[in-house]
Amino acid sequence: MERYKEEFIEFMVEADVLKFGDFTLKSGRRSPFFMNAGAYVTGEHLKRLGQYYAKAIHDCYGEDIDILFGPAYKGIPLAVAASMAFYELYGVNVRYSCNRKEAKDHGDAGILLGSGMKDGDRVVIIEDVTTSGKSIEETFPIISVQGRITVAGLMVSLDRMEVGSSGVKPALAEITDKYGFAANAIVTMKEVTEYLYGRNVCGRVVIDDAIKASIDEYYRTYGA
């Protein structure tokens, strides 16, 4: 595993974004882990987060990208931070764009905030995490009506590696099948578990034997 991925896993724990215990998700599932991207709240958090996204996007999609698109609301700071980091790390100016929840009819009118889109633009969508792929159902139409736009792919921070709405394939694979673009993550939950199991991070062992057993049991039920 690349060093920046290991650093990102530790970063999620340090920032209290990735937690382990007993959580009830929106889906109603009881999960032994929970990710809350809303805990990235400082300038340092956003700077580092943008760098991890930029490195993963560069690894997966190269530099032939025009726009990083962050769906409202959590995707907005992700797109801004990643576009800044992309320039800082690779010297490539990538525009950022995001959507408003409601279209504005005066001044800077329209549904988009940040950069507009034009024919030929290549877009990478940025999200925090996806479990069912439902958010892409809302995001993809917004982008597709802007012109002859190519969605190069999707980048999320964590692939939970759970079955999607089909009950068979993981959510990221379902997105690729349905929309025809690649869907990737900075890290997968498998990588997280293997790296953290028995490892001391922030003065404690984050995944001990009991938590590891809970994670294994969870994936026997919901794993793709």
C-alpha positions as CSV (number, residue, x, y, z in Angstrom):
1,M,0.0,0.0,0.0
2,E,1.3,3.5,-0.9
3,R,2.6,5.5,2.0
4,Y,0.1,8.4,1.4
5,K,-2.7,5.8,2.0
6,E,-1.2,4.7,5.3
7,E,-0.9,8.4,6.3
8,F,-4.5,9.0,5.3
9,I,-5.7,6.1,7.4
10,E,-3.9,7.5,10.4
11,F,-5.2,11.0,9.6
12,M,-8.8,9.8,9.7
13,V,-8.2,8.4,13.2
14,E,-6.4,11.5,14.4
15,A,-9.1,13.8,13.1
16,D,-11.8,11.7,14.8
17,V,-13.4,11.1,11.4
18,L,-13.2,7.3,11.5
19,K,-14.5,5.7,14.6
20,F,-15.0,2.2,15.8
21,G,-17.7,0.9,18.2
22,D,-21.4,0.3,17.7
23,F,-23.2,2.7,15.3
24,T,-26.6,2.7,13.7
25,L,-26.4,4.0,10.1
26,K,-29.1,5.9,8.1
27,S,-29.8,2.6,6.4
28,G,-30.7,1.1,9.7
29,R,-27.7,-1.2,9.6
30,R,-25.7,-1.6,12.8
31,S,-22.1,-1.0,12.0
32,P,-18.8,-1.4,14.0
33,F,-17.3,1.6,12.3
34,F,-18.5,5.0,11.3
35,M,-17.1,7.8,9.1
36,N,-18.0,11.4,9.7
37,A,-16.4,13.7,7.1
38,G,-18.0,16.7,9.0
39,A,-15.3,16.3,11.6
40,Y,-12.7,17.9,9.1
41,V,-13.1,21.4,10.5
42,T,-9.6,23.1,10.6
43,G,-7.4,24.6,8.0
44,E,-4.8,21.9,8.6
45,H,-7.5,19.2,8.2
46,L,-8.6,20.6,4.8
47,K,-5.1,21.2,3.5
48,R,-4.1,17.6,4.3
49,L,-7.4,16.2,3.1
50,G,-7.1,18.0,-0.2
51,Q,-3.6,16.6,-0.7
52,Y,-4.7,13.0,-0.2
53,Y,-7.6,13.5,-2.6
54,A,-5.2,15.1,-5.2
55,K,-2.7,12.2,-4.9
56,A,-5.4,9.6,-5.3
57,I,-7.1,11.4,-8.2
58,H,-3.7,11.8,-9.9
59,D,-3.0,8.1,-9.4
60,C,-6.3,7.1,-10.9
61,Y,-7.1,9.7,-13.5
62,G,-3.8,11.5,-14.3
63,E,-3.7,15.2,-15.1
64,D,-6.1,15.3,-18.0
65,I,-8.8,16.8,-15.8
66,D,-10.6,20.1,-16.2
67,I,-13.0,20.2,-13.2
68,L,-13.3,18.7,-9.7
69,F,-17.0,18.6,-8.9
70,G,-18.2,18.5,-5.3
71,P,-21.9,17.8,-4.7
72,A,-23.6,20.1,-2.2
73,Y,-23.0,20.3,0.7
74,K,-20.1,18.1,2.0
75,G,-18.5,17.9,-1.5
76,I,-18.0,21.6,-1.7
77,P,-15.0,22.0,0.6
78,L,-13.6,18.7,-0.8
79,A,-13.6,20.1,-4.3
80,V,-12.0,23.4,-3.3
81,A,-9.3,21.8,-1.1
82,A,-8.5,19.2,-3.8
83,S,-8.2,21.7,-6.6
84,M,-5.8,23.8,-4.5
85,A,-3.7,20.7,-3.7
86,F,-3.7,19.6,-7.3
87,Y,-2.0,22.9,-8.3
88,E,0.3,22.8,-5.3
89,L,1.5,19.2,-6.0
90,Y,1.4,19.0,-9.8
91,G,1.3,22.5,-11.0
92,V,-1.9,21.8,-12.9
93,N,-4.8,24.3,-12.6
94,V,-8.0,22.3,-12.2
95,R,-11.2,24.3,-11.8
96,Y,-13.7,23.5,-9.0
97,S,-17.4,23.4,-9.4
98,C,-20.4,22.4,-7.2
99,N,-24.1,22.6,-7.2
100,R,-26.6,24.7,-5.3
101,K,-29.5,22.9,-3.7
102,E,-31.8,25.5,-5.4
103,A,-31.0,27.3,-8.6
104,K,-30.2,31.1,-8.2
105,D,-32.2,33.4,-10.5
106,H,-30.2,36.6,-10.1
107,G,-26.6,37.7,-10.1
108,D,-24.4,34.6,-10.5
109,A,-27.5,32.7,-11.6
110,G,-27.9,29.0,-12.2
111,I,-27.5,25.7,-10.4
112,L,-23.7,25.8,-10.4
113,L,-21.4,27.5,-7.9
114,G,-17.7,28.0,-8.8
115,S,-16.7,27.2,-12.4
116,G,-19.2,26.7,-15.1
117,M,-18.8,23.8,-17.6
118,K,-18.3,23.8,-21.3
119,D,-18.3,21.2,-24.1
120,G,-15.2,18.9,-23.9
121,D,-14.6,19.3,-20.1
122,R,-13.5,16.3,-18.2
123,V,-14.9,16.1,-14.7
124,V,-14.0,14.1,-11.6
125,I,-16.7,13.9,-9.0
126,I,-15.6,14.1,-5.4
127,E,-17.5,12.7,-2.4
128,D,-16.7,11.7,1.1
129,V,-18.1,8.2,1.1
130,T,-20.8,6.3,-0.7
131,T,-22.8,3.3,0.5
132,S,-25.7,3.0,-1.9
133,G,-24.7,5.3,-4.8
134,K,-27.9,7.3,-4.3
135,S,-26.1,10.7,-4.3
136,I,-24.8,10.0,-7.9
137,E,-28.4,9.7,-9.0
138,E,-28.8,13.4,-8.1
139,T,-25.3,14.5,-9.2
140,F,-25.0,12.9,-12.7
141,P,-28.0,14.6,-14.3
142,I,-26.8,18.1,-13.1
143,I,-23.5,17.5,-14.9
144,S,-24.9,15.9,-18.0
145,V,-27.2,18.8,-18.9
146,Q,-24.3,21.2,-18.9
147,G,-23.2,20.1,-22.4
148,R,-21.0,17.5,-23.9
149,I,-19.2,16.8,-20.6
150,T,-17.2,13.7,-19.9
151,V,-17.3,12.4,-16.4
152,A,-13.8,10.8,-16.0
153,G,-14.6,9.2,-12.7
154,L,-15.6,9.4,-9.1
155,M,-13.3,9.6,-6.1
156,V,-14.5,9.0,-2.5
157,S,-12.3,8.9,0.6
158,L,-13.4,5.5,1.9
159,D,-14.9,2.5,0.1
160,R,-17.0,0.8,2.7
161,M,-17.0,-2.3,0.4
162,E,-20.6,-3.1,1.2
163,V,-23.3,-4.4,-1.2
164,G,-25.2,-1.6,-3.0
165,S,-28.8,-1.5,-3.9
166,S,-28.6,-4.7,-6.0
167,G,-27.6,-6.7,-2.9
168,V,-24.8,-8.3,-4.9
169,K,-22.2,-5.9,-6.1
170,P,-20.4,-3.1,-4.1
171,A,-21.9,0.4,-4.5
172,L,-18.8,1.7,-6.5
173,A,-19.1,-1.2,-9.0
174,E,-22.8,-0.5,-9.4
175,I,-22.0,3.1,-10.2
176,T,-19.5,2.1,-12.9
177,D,-22.0,-0.4,-14.4
178,K,-24.8,2.2,-14.5
179,Y,-23.0,5.3,-15.6
180,G,-20.0,4.0,-17.4
181,F,-17.2,5.8,-15.5
182,A,-14.7,4.5,-13.0
183,A,-15.3,4.8,-9.3
184,N,-12.4,4.8,-6.9
185,A,-11.5,5.5,-3.3
186,I,-8.4,6.8,-1.5
187,V,-8.6,3.7,0.7
188,T,-10.8,0.7,1.1
189,M,-12.1,-0.6,4.3
190,K,-10.1,-3.7,3.8
191,E,-6.9,-1.6,3.6
192,V,-8.0,0.3,6.7
193,T,-8.6,-2.9,8.7
194,E,-5.4,-4.6,7.7
195,Y,-3.3,-1.5,8.5
196,L,-4.9,-0.6,11.8
197,Y,-5.4,-4.1,13.3
198,G,-3.1,-4.3,16.3
199,R,-1.4,-1.0,15.5
200,N,-1.0,1.8,18.0
201,V,-2.3,5.1,16.6
202,C,-2.9,8.2,18.8
203,G,-1.7,6.3,21.9
204,R,-4.1,3.3,21.5
205,V,-4.7,0.2,19.5
206,V,-7.6,1.3,17.3
207,I,-8.7,-2.1,16.0
208,D,-8.2,-4.8,18.6
209,D,-9.3,-8.5,18.5
210,A,-12.9,-7.7,19.6
211,I,-13.4,-4.9,17.0
212,K,-11.8,-7.0,14.3
213,A,-14.2,-9.8,15.1
214,S,-17.1,-7.3,14.8
215,I,-15.9,-6.0,11.5
216,D,-15.5,-9.6,10.1
217,E,-19.1,-10.4,11.3
218,Y,-20.4,-7.2,9.7
219,Y,-18.9,-8.1,6.3
220,R,-20.2,-11.6,6.5
221,T,-23.7,-10.0,6.4
222,Y,-23.2,-6.9,4.3
223,G,-19.9,-7.3,2.5
224,A,-19.8,-7.3,-1.3
